[in-house]
Amino acid sequence: EVQLVESGGGLVQPGGSLRLSCVASGFIFSSYAMSWVRQAPGKGLEWVSAINSGGGSTTYADSVKGRFTISRDNANNTLYLQMNSLKPEDTAVYCCRRDALRGQGTQVTVSS
């Protein structure tokens, strides 16, 4: 069974940092590009960042460019999202995604 399980969310003050993780199972992780998406309360799904299968190519939404870094550890089937300089508008449920499959997500709340 294909599974994506996110962790690392929480409550952080503006300007703070969080590192999200997504552990994948049930498929050959190193063969797939992966991405992070988020959904803020009352809003639609927003693509955040993507990384190719080998980890050498990354892309970011303009809203997070320069603040977020996506990475992966193919030996441990794990995807990461390092989030720095967090803003209240980053508040959302963050999910990792492979093709049309998404995990349950982890809540990130940025508030003072």
C-alpha positions, 0 to 999 in steps of 0.5 A, a space after each residue: 500500500 502506498 503511504 505518505 506520512 507527514 510530520 513536523 508541523 506546529 505553532 511557531 511565531 512569525 519569523 520562526 522556522 519549522 522542518 517538515 518531513 514526509 516518510 514514503 512507503 509502498 513504492 520506489 521513492 527514488 523513482 518519483 518526483 515529489 512535491 509539497 502542497 498546502 491548504 489554508 483555511 477556507 482556501 484552495 490547494 496551493 502548490 508550494 515546491 517540487 523536487 525531481 527524483 534525484 534531488 538535483 532540481 527544485 522549484 518553488 512558488 513565488 510566495 515561498 521562494 528564498 524562504 523554503 527549501 525542499 530536499 529528499 533522502 532517497 536512502 530513507 524514503 523521506 522528503 523534507 521542507 525546511 521553512 524559514 522566516 515564516 509568515 502568518 500567511 504560511 498558516 495551512 495544512 501541508 501535504 506531500 504529494 506524489 502524482 495525485 496521491 497526498 498524505 493526510 498533512 501536518 498543520 502549520 500555524 504561524 501566529 504571535 
